[in-house]
Amino acid sequence: MTATSQAALRGGPGRGSPSPFQPFDIGHATHIAVVEPETAFWGVVRKDRLTETLAGGELLDTYFAKAEAFRREMDLLRFHLKPSAVYFNPTERCNLNCSYCYIPESMRRNGQHMDKATVLDALDRLHTYFRGHMPEERLPQVIFHGAEPLLTREAIFAGIEAYGDRFRFGVQTNATLLDDAAVAFLTARGVGIGLSLDGPVADISDRTRRRWNGGGVFDHVVRAIDRLDGYPGYNVICTMTTQNLPHLSEMVDFLHDRRVPACMLNVTRCTLPGARDGRGDDGAVAAAYIAALEQTHRLYRETGRKLVVANFANILIAILAPTARRLMCDISPCGGGRSFFALAPNGDLFPCSEFIGLPAFNGGNLFRQPVQEILESPPFRLVSGRKVEDVAGCDSCVIRHFCGSPCPAEAHEMNGGMEQKGAFCHFYEEQVRYALRLIADGRHEDFLWDGWDEGTEIACAIGAL
């Protein structure tokens, strides 16, 4: 992948051309950010040089030389991608009843399963679609998702075995069914594995992630983490709620102690009312989140071993190299229906798994219609056409292309329409401020995967003047 790296400016003399930049306070003692919102071109400058920097100099000269290229890059990233991944939901059912789940309870209790023949048929059709526009050397990605995909273990393992040379596979699981045999099968084939755990001890984690009878699953997940020790291709997702916010830094300690290579500290997606009950206040979420990130840094400095918080790393990359970002939630339009889509067990396609259970966002059926036709359906266009320029408040926000105003599903269901914001505007703003503070202090590489920029090109790098 080729990406643009827009490096931080430490300051410099300014004169001449009028400035298209807007100042953005990052809460730093000596530095402030300046951003050109349309192209996401930015710099970090000394506060005592802000006026002269905005008046002219190398930053402006570089912007005017590069602006059109960056504008084309953002347009390509936002409006001209084709899907390269699918969230494959082989079952609607789950053996857990997590408090914030976005899939309706009736589906999780009594929903459909795919059998082996249906999984193989679906993979064949998906392979045909992806090969129509992706180069041979690039494999599309299939993430078995849910509800709980390992309830259909025989079927999805057959699919992984049959199509292992045609897709990159991943499995997102609650880990209760991830026994020794399953771990051996998945790790031998290089399958990405995502687990879910919401706290460093059972009393905290089991408050939100529990069985239908109310029993917790903390011990099951910890055993799965122990089985995966040393496997580089797994991560742990922790969903931030009012129940675990005071313990996020302890959660970081817990995961680091167990040599987990990466995690995600995710906000609660407020698509369904149940999730909104556990939603934390923006300020409290941001404070706990940033404290947890700082804890990962302390642990890295002490041990030399990183625990990458992948969703934050993606925000950093969105600033440093927009086209290199790995997750497509923090962009507008989001990746739903553009860089990925979701497959339900009956073959229906939705822009994202967040929309499964919302019939109005069913774009068509994989077994009856061409995928390209479904991608152009009104439900998909409603999601892929949601732009920050059309969201009140986001339209004038300086950092709109670092955040993307997620999530369209919760904006629609919680706040009444695609033109509304999602649930965590202030949290995303504070996350970007923190990322820019790290860049100003030269600490940002400590929060990223080693080698994250392989295959990128530096199109713009301005150092201290």
Rosetta blueprint (number, residue, H / E / L):
1 M L
2 T L
3 A L
4 T E
5 S E
6 Q E
7 A L
8 A L
9 L L
10 R L
11 G L
12 G L
13 P L
14 G L
15 R L
16 G L
17 S L
18 P L
19 S L
20 P L
21 F L
22 Q E
23 P E
24 F E
25 D L
26 I L
27 G L
28 H L
29 A L
30 T L
31 H E
32 I E
33 A E
34 V E
35 V E
36 E E
37 P L
38 E L
39 T L
40 A L
41 F E
42 W E
43 G E
44 V E
45 V E
46 R E
47 K H
48 D H
49 R H
50 L H
51 T H
52 E H
53 T H
54 L H
55 A H
56 G L
57 G L
58 E H
59 L H
60 L H
61 D H
62 T H
63 Y H
64 F H
65 A H
66 K H
67 A H
68 E H
69 A H
70 F H
71 R H
72 R H
73 E H
74 M H
75 D H
76 L H
77 L H
78 R H
79 F H
80 H L
81 L L
82 K L
83 P L
84 S L
85 A E
86 V E
87 Y E
88 F E
89 N L
90 P L
91 T E
92 E L
93 R L
94 C L
95 N L
96 L E
97 N L
98 C L
99 S L
100 Y L
101 C L
102 Y L
103 I L
104 P L
105 E H
106 S H
107 M H
108 R H
109 R H
110 N H
111 G L
112 Q L
113 H E
114 M L
115 D L
116 K H
117 A H
118 T H
119 V H
120 L H
121 D H
122 A H
123 L H
124 D H
125 R H
126 L H
127 H H
128 T H
129 Y H
130 F H
131 R H
132 G L
133 H L
134 M L
135 P L
136 E L
137 E L
138 R L
139 L L
140 P L
141 Q E
142 V E
143 I E
144 F E
145 H L
146 G L
147 A L
148 E L
149 P H
150 L H
151 L H
152 T H
153 R H
154 E H
155 A H
156 I H
157 F H
158 A H
159 G H
160 I H
161 E H
162 A H
163 Y H
164 G L
165 D L
166 R L
167 F L
168 R E
169 F E
170 G E
171 V E
172 Q E
173 T L
174 N L
175 A L
176 T L
177 L L
178 L L
179 D L
180 D H
181 A H
182 A H
183 V H
184 A H
185 F H
186 L H
187 T H
188 A H
189 R L
190 G L
191 V L
192 G E
193 I E
194 G E
195 L E
196 S E
197 L L
198 D L
199 G L
200 P L
201 V L
202 A H
203 D H
204 I H
205 S H
206 D L
207 R L
208 T L
209 R L
210 R E
211 R E
212 W L
213 N L
214 G L
215 G L
216 G E
217 V L
218 F H
219 D H
220 H H
221 V H
222 V H
223 R H
224 A H
225 I H
226 D H
227 R H
228 L L
229 D L
230 G L
231 Y L
232 P L
233 G L
234 Y E
235 N E
236 V E
237 I E
238 C E
239 T E
240 M E
241 T L
242 T L
243 Q L
244 N L
245 L H
246 P H
247 H H
248 L H
249 S H
250 E H
251 M H
252 V H
253 D H
254 F H
255 L H
256 H H
257 D H
258 R L
259 R L
260 V L
261 P L
262 A E
263 C E
264 M E
265 L E
266 N E
267 V E
268 T L
269 R L
270 C L
271 T L
272 L L
273 P H
274 G H
275 A H
276 R H
277 D H
278 G L
279 R L
280 G L
281 D L
282 D H
283 G H
284 A H
285 V H
286 A H
287 A H
288 A H
289 Y H
290 I H
291 A H
292 A H
293 L H
294 E H
295 Q H
296 T H
297 H H
298 R H
299 L H
300 Y H
301 R H
302 E H
303 T H
304 G L
305 R L
306 K L
307 L L
308 V E
309 V E
310 A H
311 N H
312 F H
313 A H
314 N H
315 I H
316 L H
317 I H
318 A H
319 I H
320 L H
321 A L
322 P H
323 T H
324 A H
325 R L
326 R L
327 L L
328 M L
329 C L
330 D L
331 I L
332 S L
333 P L
334 C L
335 G L
336 G E
337 G L
338 R L
339 S L
340 F E
341 F E
342 A E
343 L E
344 A L
345 P L
346 N L
347 G L
348 D E
349 L E
350 F E
351 P L
352 C L
353 S H
354 E H
355 F H
356 I L
357 G L
358 L L
359 P H
360 A H
361 F H
362 N L
363 G L
364 G E
365 N E
366 L L
367 F L
368 R L
369 Q L
370 P L
371 V H
372 Q H
373 E H
374 I H
375 L H
376 E L
377 S L
378 P H
379 P H
380 F H
381 R H
382 L H
383 V H
384 S H
385 G L
386 R L
387 K L
388 V H
389 E H
390 D H
391 V L
392 A L
393 G L
394 C L
395 D L
396 S L
397 C L
398 V L
399 I L
400 R H
401 H H
402 F H
403 C H
404 G L
405 S L
406 P L
407 C L
408 P H
409 A H
410 E H
411 A H
412 H H
413 E H
414 M H
415 N H
416 G L
417 G L
418 M L
419 E L
420 Q L
421 K L
422 G L
423 A L
424 F L
425 C H
426 H H
427 F H
428 Y H
429 E H
430 E H
431 Q H
432 V H
433 R H
434 Y H
435 A H
436 L H
437 R H
438 L H
439 I H
440 A H
441 D H
442 G L
443 R L
444 H H
445 E H
446 D H
447 F H
448 L L
449 W L
450 D L
451 G L
452 W L
453 D L
454 E L
455 G L
456 T L
457 E E
458 I E
459 A E
460 C E
461 A L
462 I L
463 G L
464 A L
465 L L
